[in-house]
């Protein structure tokens, strides 16, 4: 996967705006958590770039940027989880899952609902 790093609060606003043109995925990862590592590995192993070319993917290191995670929770009206994946479209979270419920097939289906 080609992750874009999410490292500033300003990027949250940019993601919200960008999502009006193109779907945006946010993966919130705790680098010290084995469940988070497993969820990330499963997502990366199953990711099909040709299927998800219409989605920009952002990676957030929760241990370094907890304030950004809190802003994401507020901005998109989701409860903070770790690990957590959100799909943002038209400025809103249209899909979010955490822990072992993070699943490529479901994420792919969610990204296709507007087509």
FENWOSUL-V255099 format. One record per backbone hydrogen bond with DSSP energy under -1.0 kcal/mol. NH is the residue of the N-H (numbers start at 1). CO is the residue of the C=O. If there is no record, write none. Layout:
nh->[NH & NH]
co->[CO & CO]
This chain:
nh->[4 & 6 & 12 & 14 & 15 & 16 & 17 & 18 & 19 & 20 & 21 & 22 & 24 & 25 & 26 & 27 & 28 & 29 & 33 & 37 & 38 & 39 & 40 & 41 & 42 & 43 & 44 & 45 & 46 & 47 & 52 & 55 & 56 & 58 & 59 & 60 & 62 & 65 & 69 & 70 & 71 & 72 & 73 & 74 & 75 & 76 & 78 & 84 & 85 & 86 & 87 & 88 & 89 & 90 & 92 & 94 & 95 & 97 & 99 & 101 & 102 & 107 & 108 & 109 & 110 & 111 & 115]
co->[57 & 59 & 9 & 10 & 11 & 12 & 13 & 14 & 15 & 17 & 18 & 18 & 88 & 56 & 86 & 58 & 84 & 60 & 30 & 33 & 34 & 35 & 36 & 37 & 38 & 39 & 40 & 41 & 42 & 43 & 48 & 52 & 23 & 25 & 4 & 27 & 29 & 61 & 65 & 66 & 67 & 68 & 69 & 70 & 71 & 72 & 73 & 28 & 97 & 26 & 95 & 24 & 92 & 19 & 89 & 87 & 87 & 85 & 83 & 98 & 99 & 103 & 104 & 105 & 106 & 107 & 112]
